[in-house]
């Protein structure tokens, strides 16, 4: 691939008109070399960008909106990477909390039940049916 010849006069005139600066031959030669290098890098970068754009165009299926269920698609996108794990962890922690609260209520209820059975046993020791009925009326079972 041959490079077209660099036109010193045209470049010098264009820089002089545009920027108001007069350049000598050495400066214009350096500028020509640097612009050739820059153009080479620009074409390489442009090829990489075009390849990336082509990959994006090919993979549009994953980027487009789901036509039947856009709400679910938005929901799962919002959930992110750990959303489902967060739901499971919250559910398990809620279950454990309610289980421990139920156990605590049972533990709190146990002494009152024991007191009630103790009173019932003492009333039953009298072997008087009226005393048992009075005890049950005055002290309902917890």
ChimeraX commands (.cxc) that place a marker at each C-alpha (Angstrom):
marker #1 position 0.00,0.00,0.00 radius 0.5
marker #1 position 1.71,3.15,-1.17 radius 0.5
marker #1 position 1.23,6.39,0.66 radius 0.5
marker #1 position 0.27,9.36,-1.46 radius 0.5
marker #1 position 2.94,12.04,-1.64 radius 0.5
marker #1 position 2.61,14.68,1.02 radius 0.5
marker #1 position 1.92,18.15,-0.37 radius 0.5
marker #1 position 4.09,20.55,1.63 radius 0.5
marker #1 position 2.82,23.72,-0.01 radius 0.5
marker #1 position -0.84,22.88,0.42 radius 0.5
marker #1 position -0.37,21.90,4.09 radius 0.5
marker #1 position 1.73,25.01,4.83 radius 0.5
marker #1 position -0.91,27.25,3.23 radius 0.5
marker #1 position -3.79,25.56,5.04 radius 0.5
marker #1 position -2.07,25.85,8.45 radius 0.5
marker #1 position -1.14,29.45,7.76 radius 0.5
marker #1 position -4.73,30.36,6.84 radius 0.5
marker #1 position -6.37,28.38,9.59 radius 0.5
marker #1 position -4.01,29.05,12.53 radius 0.5
marker #1 position -1.96,32.03,11.34 radius 0.5
marker #1 position 1.34,30.18,11.90 radius 0.5
marker #1 position 4.18,29.86,9.37 radius 0.5
marker #1 position 5.92,26.47,9.56 radius 0.5
marker #1 position 9.28,25.51,8.07 radius 0.5
marker #1 position 9.97,22.31,6.12 radius 0.5
marker #1 position 11.18,20.36,9.15 radius 0.5
marker #1 position 8.05,21.13,11.15 radius 0.5
marker #1 position 5.82,20.17,8.26 radius 0.5
marker #1 position 7.75,16.90,7.79 radius 0.5
marker #1 position 7.35,16.03,11.48 radius 0.5
marker #1 position 3.68,16.90,11.27 radius 0.5
marker #1 position 3.29,14.67,8.20 radius 0.5
marker #1 position 4.94,11.73,9.98 radius 0.5
marker #1 position 2.83,12.20,13.11 radius 0.5
marker #1 position -0.39,12.54,11.11 radius 0.5
marker #1 position 0.44,9.30,9.23 radius 0.5
marker #1 position 1.01,7.49,12.52 radius 0.5
marker #1 position -2.19,8.97,13.92 radius 0.5
marker #1 position -4.15,7.91,10.85 radius 0.5
marker #1 position -2.77,4.36,11.17 radius 0.5
marker #1 position -3.83,4.15,14.84 radius 0.5
marker #1 position -7.20,5.66,13.99 radius 0.5
marker #1 position -7.90,3.01,11.35 radius 0.5
marker #1 position -6.93,0.23,13.80 radius 0.5
marker #1 position -9.22,1.66,16.46 radius 0.5
marker #1 position -12.00,2.06,13.91 radius 0.5
marker #1 position -11.71,-1.63,12.98 radius 0.5
marker #1 position -11.95,-2.63,16.66 radius 0.5
marker #1 position -14.98,-0.38,17.16 radius 0.5
marker #1 position -16.68,-1.79,14.06 radius 0.5
marker #1 position -16.08,-5.35,15.30 radius 0.5
marker #1 position -17.58,-4.47,18.70 radius 0.5
marker #1 position -20.55,-2.79,17.02 radius 0.5
marker #1 position -21.10,-5.89,14.90 radius 0.5
marker #1 position -21.07,-8.09,18.00 radius 0.5
marker #1 position -23.67,-5.83,19.58 radius 0.5
marker #1 position -25.82,-5.94,16.44 radius 0.5
marker #1 position -25.61,-9.74,16.38 radius 0.5
marker #1 position -26.56,-10.07,20.05 radius 0.5
marker #1 position -29.59,-7.77,20.01 radius 0.5
marker #1 position -31.83,-10.61,21.17 radius 0.5
marker #1 position -30.51,-10.34,24.71 radius 0.5
marker #1 position -30.87,-6.56,24.65 radius 0.5
marker #1 position -34.39,-6.24,23.32 radius 0.5
marker #1 position -37.56,-5.97,25.37 radius 0.5
marker #1 position -39.58,-9.14,25.92 radius 0.5
marker #1 position -42.86,-8.55,24.12 radius 0.5
marker #1 position -45.15,-10.83,26.15 radius 0.5
marker #1 position -43.81,-10.23,29.66 radius 0.5
marker #1 position -41.96,-6.90,29.93 radius 0.5
marker #1 position -42.88,-6.52,33.60 radius 0.5
marker #1 position -41.20,-9.79,34.60 radius 0.5
marker #1 position -38.17,-8.90,32.53 radius 0.5
marker #1 position -37.90,-5.56,34.33 radius 0.5
marker #1 position -38.43,-7.28,37.70 radius 0.5
marker #1 position -35.62,-9.79,37.21 radius 0.5
marker #1 position -33.35,-7.13,35.79 radius 0.5
marker #1 position -33.98,-5.08,38.92 radius 0.5
marker #1 position -33.32,-8.09,41.14 radius 0.5
marker #1 position -29.79,-8.22,39.85 radius 0.5
marker #1 position -27.26,-10.91,40.57 radius 0.5
marker #1 position -28.18,-11.73,44.17 radius 0.5
marker #1 position -31.89,-10.93,44.17 radius 0.5
marker #1 position -33.19,-14.50,44.31 radius 0.5
marker #1 position -30.69,-15.41,47.03 radius 0.5
marker #1 position -31.82,-12.35,48.97 radius 0.5
marker #1 position -35.46,-13.47,48.73 radius 0.5
marker #1 position -34.56,-16.97,49.98 radius 0.5
marker #1 position -32.43,-15.62,52.83 radius 0.5
marker #1 position -35.19,-13.24,53.91 radius 0.5
marker #1 position -37.76,-16.03,53.83 radius 0.5
marker #1 position -35.58,-18.38,55.88 radius 0.5
marker #1 position -34.76,-15.69,58.44 radius 0.5
marker #1 position -38.45,-14.83,58.78 radius 0.5
marker #1 position -39.28,-18.49,59.36 radius 0.5
marker #1 position -36.55,-18.85,61.97 radius 0.5
marker #1 position -37.72,-15.69,63.73 radius 0.5
marker #1 position -41.35,-16.83,63.96 radius 0.5
marker #1 position -40.24,-20.31,65.10 radius 0.5
marker #1 position -38.14,-18.84,67.90 radius 0.5
marker #1 position -40.98,-16.51,68.93 radius 0.5
marker #1 position -43.38,-19.48,69.11 radius 0.5
marker #1 position -40.87,-21.38,71.27 radius 0.5
marker #1 position -40.48,-18.37,73.54 radius 0.5
marker #1 position -44.27,-18.12,73.96 radius 0.5
marker #1 position -44.41,-21.83,74.82 radius 0.5
marker #1 position -41.65,-21.37,77.39 radius 0.5
marker #1 position -43.51,-18.41,78.92 radius 0.5
marker #1 position -46.76,-20.37,79.00 radius 0.5
marker #1 position -45.26,-23.45,80.67 radius 0.5
marker #1 position -44.93,-22.07,84.28 radius 0.5
marker #1 position -48.55,-20.86,84.28 radius 0.5
marker #1 position -49.73,-24.28,83.11 radius 0.5
marker #1 position -47.68,-25.95,85.82 radius 0.5
marker #1 position -49.22,-23.67,88.44 radius 0.5
marker #1 position -52.70,-24.49,87.14 radius 0.5
marker #1 position -52.03,-28.26,87.26 radius 0.5
marker #1 position -50.63,-27.89,90.77 radius 0.5
marker #1 position -53.83,-26.15,91.92 radius 0.5
marker #1 position -55.99,-28.71,90.12 radius 0.5
marker #1 position -54.08,-31.53,91.79 radius 0.5
marker #1 position -54.52,-29.97,95.21 radius 0.5
marker #1 position -58.25,-29.45,94.59 radius 0.5
marker #1 position -58.50,-33.04,93.38 radius 0.5
marker #1 position -56.76,-34.31,96.52 radius 0.5
marker #1 position -59.75,-33.17,98.56 radius 0.5
marker #1 position -61.85,-35.66,96.54 radius 0.5
marker #1 position -64.69,-33.27,96.75 radius 0.5
marker #1 position -66.50,-32.85,93.45 radius 0.5
marker #1 position -67.76,-29.41,94.42 radius 0.5
marker #1 position -64.20,-28.21,95.18 radius 0.5
marker #1 position -63.03,-29.41,91.75 radius 0.5
marker #1 position -65.94,-27.68,89.98 radius 0.5
marker #1 position -65.33,-24.45,91.92 radius 0.5
marker #1 position -61.63,-24.60,91.06 radius 0.5
marker #1 position -62.41,-25.07,87.35 radius 0.5
marker #1 position -64.90,-22.18,87.38 radius 0.5
marker #1 position -62.52,-19.83,89.16 radius 0.5
marker #1 position -59.41,-20.94,87.26 radius 0.5
marker #1 position -60.05,-21.79,83.61 radius 0.5
marker #1 position -57.35,-23.83,81.94 radius 0.5
marker #1 position -54.71,-21.62,80.30 radius 0.5
marker link #1:1,2 radius 0.2
marker link #1:2,3 radius 0.2
marker link #1:3,4 radius 0.2
marker link #1:4,5 radius 0.2
marker link #1:5,6 radius 0.2
marker link #1:6,7 radius 0.2
marker link #1:7,8 radius 0.2
marker link #1:8,9 radius 0.2
marker link #1:9,10 radius 0.2
marker link #1:10,11 radius 0.2
marker link #1:11,12 radius 0.2
marker link #1:12,13 radius 0.2
marker link #1:13,14 radius 0.2
marker link #1:14,15 radius 0.2
marker link #1:15,16 radius 0.2
marker link #1:16,17 radius 0.2
marker link #1:17,18 radius 0.2
marker link #1:18,19 radius 0.2
marker link #1:19,20 radius 0.2
marker link #1:20,21 radius 0.2
marker link #1:21,22 radius 0.2
marker link #1:22,23 radius 0.2
marker link #1:23,24 radius 0.2
marker link #1:24,25 radius 0.2
marker link #1:25,26 radius 0.2
marker link #1:26,27 radius 0.2
marker link #1:27,28 radius 0.2
marker link #1:28,29 radius 0.2
marker link #1:29,30 radius 0.2
marker link #1:30,31 radius 0.2
marker link #1:31,32 radius 0.2
marker link #1:32,33 radius 0.2
marker link #1:33,34 radius 0.2
marker link #1:34,35 radius 0.2
marker link #1:35,36 radius 0.2
marker link #1:36,37 radius 0.2
marker link #1:37,38 radius 0.2
marker link #1:38,39 radius 0.2
marker link #1:39,40 radius 0.2
marker link #1:40,41 radius 0.2
marker link #1:41,42 radius 0.2
marker link #1:42,43 radius 0.2
marker link #1:43,44 radius 0.2
marker link #1:44,45 radius 0.2
marker link #1:45,46 radius 0.2
marker link #1:46,47 radius 0.2
marker link #1:47,48 radius 0.2
marker link #1:48,49 radius 0.2
marker link #1:49,50 radius 0.2
marker link #1:50,51 radius 0.2
marker link #1:51,52 radius 0.2
marker link #1:52,53 radius 0.2
marker link #1:53,54 radius 0.2
marker link #1:54,55 radius 0.2
marker link #1:55,56 radius 0.2
marker link #1:56,57 radius 0.2
marker link #1:57,58 radius 0.2
marker link #1:58,59 radius 0.2
marker link #1:59,60 radius 0.2
marker link #1:60,61 radius 0.2
marker link #1:61,62 radius 0.2
marker link #1:62,63 radius 0.2
marker link #1:63,64 radius 0.2
marker link #1:64,65 radius 0.2
marker link #1:65,66 radius 0.2
marker link #1:66,67 radius 0.2
marker link #1:67,68 radius 0.2
marker link #1:68,69 radius 0.2
marker link #1:69,70 radius 0.2
marker link #1:70,71 radius 0.2
marker link #1:71,72 radius 0.2
marker link #1:72,73 radius 0.2
marker link #1:73,74 radius 0.2
marker link #1:74,75 radius 0.2
marker link #1:75,76 radius 0.2
marker link #1:76,77 radius 0.2
marker link #1:77,78 radius 0.2
marker link #1:78,79 radius 0.2
marker link #1:79,80 radius 0.2
marker link #1:80,81 radius 0.2
marker link #1:81,82 radius 0.2
marker link #1:82,83 radius 0.2
marker link #1:83,84 radius 0.2
marker link #1:84,85 radius 0.2
marker link #1:85,86 radius 0.2
marker link #1:86,87 radius 0.2
marker link #1:87,88 radius 0.2
marker link #1:88,89 radius 0.2
marker link #1:89,90 radius 0.2
marker link #1:90,91 radius 0.2
marker link #1:91,92 radius 0.2
marker link #1:92,93 radius 0.2
marker link #1:93,94 radius 0.2
marker link #1:94,95 radius 0.2
marker link #1:95,96 radius 0.2
marker link #1:96,97 radius 0.2
marker link #1:97,98 radius 0.2
marker link #1:98,99 radius 0.2
marker link #1:99,100 radius 0.2
marker link #1:100,101 radius 0.2
marker link #1:101,102 radius 0.2
marker link #1:102,103 radius 0.2
marker link #1:103,104 radius 0.2
marker link #1:104,105 radius 0.2
marker link #1:105,106 radius 0.2
marker link #1:106,107 radius 0.2
marker link #1:107,108 radius 0.2
marker link #1:108,109 radius 0.2
marker link #1:109,110 radius 0.2
marker link #1:110,111 radius 0.2
marker link #1:111,112 radius 0.2
marker link #1:112,113 radius 0.2
marker link #1:113,114 radius 0.2
marker link #1:114,115 radius 0.2
marker link #1:115,116 radius 0.2
marker link #1:116,117 radius 0.2
marker link #1:117,118 radius 0.2
marker link #1:118,119 radius 0.2
marker link #1:119,120 radius 0.2
marker link #1:120,121 radius 0.2
marker link #1:121,122 radius 0.2
marker link #1:122,123 radius 0.2
marker link #1:123,124 radius 0.2
marker link #1:124,125 radius 0.2
marker link #1:125,126 radius 0.2
marker link #1:126,127 radius 0.2
marker link #1:127,128 radius 0.2
marker link #1:128,129 radius 0.2
marker link #1:129,130 radius 0.2
marker link #1:130,131 radius 0.2
marker link #1:131,132 radius 0.2
marker link #1:132,133 radius 0.2
marker link #1:133,134 radius 0.2
marker link #1:134,135 radius 0.2
marker link #1:135,136 radius 0.2
marker link #1:136,137 radius 0.2
marker link #1:137,138 radius 0.2
marker link #1:138,139 radius 0.2
marker link #1:139,140 radius 0.2
marker link #1:140,141 radius 0.2
marker link #1:141,142 radius 0.2
view
